């Protein structure tokens, strides 16, 4: 099922009031919150069944968001809508107000996608019907894909597609590290993105989220080209020390780049300096094993 919600931005005064002012900057960020939900987890060396994300971790997550202050924030690993509202309310109490929130209940009953925004969306499309062939059957894209459109200062629109692709964890010995499944999830998302952009005459868009794979992987390549069609390219990003990793796998002591943005050819010139920023605030890994990535749009 695909759910479409359209928001009317009235021409004239209202449109000028709410259209994104790119001359002042328009910050878009993506952030995997690391299980902002209730689950079985280890806390202070004790196993806790059905336990919420600890308050210390929530505080660290909010600090990252507050210090970065994105205008639009794409989120992964959010629980039910109540958890998103809790985060939105807590941020507002600390001075960062997101008037608009969008939540996607995908096939995964536990971890969801969401967007918080200071600006009103023109349209929200919840893609929960994406599927692909997998061995002898068909599977759904586990977290679906959330599409949110925003009006820009020139009267045009750009689309933000939020994804969280399959992790490398699997019990399927036929598909080590879920490489086939993740690549096919990417392909299903990519095909829908083409339908919702190029096929409709829309040429400015970002794909944002946790791709769970490296930039040269078969997964990410699905978002770069389809045949001769150039879909987009990865937005380079680094932290204050020039490091480019966004995820730390503590059990293996492994750092990797799995989060970020792919920008369409017409979107890329709107990204300030043609690159993004990876947030490396002290203590940021106390809230999530992923680091936020943001980019500023401009005229």
ABEGO torsion letter per residue (X at the ends): XBBBBBBBBBBEAAAAAABBBAAAEBBBBBBBAGGBBBBBBBBGGBBBBGBBBBAAAAAAAAAAAAAAGBABBBBBGBBBAAAAAAAAAAAAAAGBBBABBBBBBBABAABBBBBBBABBBABBBBBAABBBBBEABBBBBAAEBBBBBBBBAAGBBBBBBBBBBBBABBABAABBGGAAAAAAAAAAAAAAAAAABAAAGBABBBBBEBAGBBAABAAAAAAABBEABBABBBBBBBBAAGBABABBBAAAGBBBBABEBBBBAAAAAABBGGBBBBBABBGAAAABABBBBBBBBBX
